[in-house]
Amino acid sequence: MRHLWTLIAALVIAPLAWLLLAFGQERSIRALSPEGTGDLVRPAVCLAAAGLLLGLLATLRFSPLGAFVAGLAYAGSYLAAVANPDGVLDAFPSSVTIAGRDADPTTPLRTGTALLLGALLLLGVVSVGRWRQWPARQDADADPPASELPLRADRPLGVDGLGLAPAARTAEPEPAWAGGDGWGAGRHTAEPDLVARHASRTSRPYA
């Protein structure tokens, strides 16, 4: 469906831009001639409008079909005129009148503007990267990566601030003196006897 809409846009924009080019260029030639008035405001409006319409058609990102059809028509008409100039010029009307103003519709062919604009449109179609879809928008509710989280004043520093659990420490081997058969074992077993003797001595009444 998107290709159909761009094709319809091309069928409307390409002829309209052609007429605007014809009026703008012919008026510019007359205004800049020795007998001309030098008024370039109206020709500039026509040429700018034609450029905006063709630029809009060429920059549509969702389908290249419209730009391809318009570019092929513009460039093809000039190349056909190179092969058979009389036949192509006879296919156009001799004059077009709009709002009481006349213009020669073959002016874009005579000046070479048709080939220039057609080549630009076709070059835009060849650039395949322009017609790729935009990257999918990330979910707004998805958690951002840790590197993009804002820093907070109450956030502790170090491993605790990053929310990472400290690595578990491996159990250290128990020293030999704390075992049951070493020096420490005799010391621990002897301590209760010493406490009992001390308690018995302190509990005797004085003579």
C-alpha positions in Angstrom: 0.0 0.0 0.0 2.8 2.4 0.8 4.3 1.9 -2.8 0.9 2.7 -4.3 0.7 6.0 -2.4 4.1 7.1 -3.5 3.2 6.2 -7.1 0.1 8.3 -6.9 2.2 11.2 -5.4 4.7 10.9 -8.3 1.9 11.0 -10.9 0.7 14.3 -9.4 4.0 15.9 -8.4 6.1 15.1 -11.5 3.8 16.9 -14.1 3.1 19.8 -11.7 6.8 20.3 -11.1 7.5 20.1 -14.8 5.0 22.9 -15.5 6.5 25.0 -12.7 9.9 24.5 -14.2 8.7 25.5 -17.6 7.1 28.7 -16.3 10.0 29.6 -14.0 12.8 29.0 -16.5 11.0 30.8 -19.4 10.2 33.8 -17.2 13.8 33.9 -15.9 15.1 33.9 -19.5 12.8 36.7 -20.4 13.6 38.7 -17.3 17.3 38.4 -17.9 17.2 39.2 -21.6 18.4 42.7 -22.8 14.8 43.7 -23.3 13.6 42.1 -20.0 12.3 43.9 -16.9 14.6 42.1 -14.6 11.7 40.9 -12.4 12.8 37.5 -11.0 10.5 37.2 -8.1 7.7 35.2 -9.8 10.2 32.9 -11.7 12.0 32.3 -8.4 8.7 31.3 -6.7 7.9 28.8 -9.5 11.4 27.3 -9.4 11.5 27.1 -5.7 8.0 25.4 -5.6 9.2 22.8 -8.2 12.3 22.1 -6.2 10.3 21.6 -3.0 7.9 19.2 -4.6 10.6 17.1 -6.2 12.7 17.2 -3.0 9.6 16.0 -1.0 9.2 13.1 -3.4 12.9 12.2 -3.3 13.1 12.2 0.5 10.2 9.9 1.3 11.8 7.1 3.3 9.1 4.5 3.2 9.1 3.7 -0.6 11.4 4.6 -3.5 8.8 3.8 -6.2 7.6 7.4 -6.6 11.1 8.9 -6.9 12.1 6.1 -9.3 9.1 6.7 -11.6 9.6 10.5 -11.6 13.3 10.2 -12.2 12.8 7.7 -15.0 10.2 10.0 -16.7 12.4 13.1 -16.5 15.7 11.4 -17.6 14.0 9.2 -20.1 12.3 12.1 -21.9 15.6 13.9 -22.4 17.3 10.7 -23.6 14.4 10.1 -26.0 14.9 13.6 -27.3 18.5 12.9 -28.0 17.5 9.9 -30.1 14.5 11.6 -31.8 14.3 15.3 -31.0 11.5 16.2 -33.5 9.3 13.3 -32.4 9.6 14.1 -28.7 9.1 17.9 -29.1 6.0 17.2 -31.3 4.5 15.1 -28.5 4.3 18.2 -26.2 1.8 21.0 -26.8 3.2 24.2 -28.3 2.1 26.3 -25.4 0.4 26.1 -22.0 -1.6 28.9 -20.5 -2.3 29.2 -16.8 -3.9 32.3 -15.2 -3.4 34.2 -18.4 0.3 33.4 -18.6 1.8 31.4 -21.4 4.8 29.0 -21.1 6.5 26.5 -23.4 6.3 23.0 -21.8 9.4 21.9 -23.7 11.6 24.3 -21.8 13.0 21.7 -19.3 14.0 19.6 -22.3 15.6 22.5 -24.1 17.6 23.6 -21.1 18.6 20.1 -20.0 16.9 20.4 -16.6 14.9 17.3 -17.2 18.0 15.1 -17.4 19.6 16.8 -14.4 16.7 16.3 -12.1 16.0 12.8 -13.4 19.5 11.8 -12.6 19.3 13.2 -9.1 16.1 11.3 -8.4 17.4 8.0 -9.7 20.6 8.5 -7.7 18.5 8.8 -4.6 16.7 5.6 -5.4 20.0 3.7 -5.8 21.0 4.6 -2.3 19.5 1.6 -0.7 20.4 2.6 2.9 17.9 5.4 2.8 15.0 3.1 2.5 15.8 0.9 5.5 13.3 1.0 8.3 14.1 3.0 11.4 15.5 0.9 14.3 12.8 -0.4 16.6 12.2 1.9 19.6 13.3 0.4 22.9 10.6 -0.2 25.5 10.4 2.8 27.7 9.7 0.6 30.7 12.8 -1.5 30.2 15.5 -1.0 32.8 18.5 1.0 31.5 21.9 -0.6 31.8 23.9 0.0 35.0 26.3 2.3 33.3 23.4 4.7 32.5 21.9 4.8 36.0 22.1 8.3 37.6 24.4 8.7 40.5 22.8 9.3 43.9 24.2 11.1 46.9 22.9 8.4 49.4 24.3 5.6 47.4 27.2 3.8 49.1 30.5 3.5 47.4 32.3 0.4 46.4 30.7 -3.0 45.9 27.6 -2.2 48.0 26.8 0.8 45.8 26.8 -1.3 42.7 24.4 -3.9 44.2 26.9 -6.7 43.7 27.3 -9.4 46.4 30.8 -9.8 47.6 32.6 -13.0 46.5 32.3 -15.8 49.0 35.5 -16.4 50.9 37.0 -19.8 50.9 37.4 -21.5 54.3 40.9 -21.1 55.6 42.6 -24.2 56.9 42.5 -24.5 60.7 46.0 -24.1 62.3 47.6 -27.1 63.7 47.6 -25.7 67.2 43.8 -25.5 67.2 43.4 -29.2 66.5 42.5 -32.0 68.9 45.9 -33.6 69.1 48.3 -30.6 69.1 49.5 -28.1 71.7 46.3 -26.2 71.6 44.3 -29.3 72.6 46.2 -29.8 75.8 45.8 -26.1 76.6 42.1 -26.1 76.1 41.6 -29.3 78.1 43.7 -28.0 80.9 41.9 -24.8 81.4 38.8 -26.2 83.1 41.0 -28.0 85.7 42.8 -24.7 86.5 39.6 -22.9 87.0 38.3 -25.6 89.3 41.4 -25.5 91.5 41.3 -21.7 91.7 37.7 -21.8 92.7 38.3 -24.4 95.4 41.2 -22.4 96.9 39.2 -19.1 97.1 36.2 -20.8 98.6 38.2 -22.2 101.7 37.6 -20.1 104.9 40.6 -18.5 106.5 41.8 -20.1 109.7 
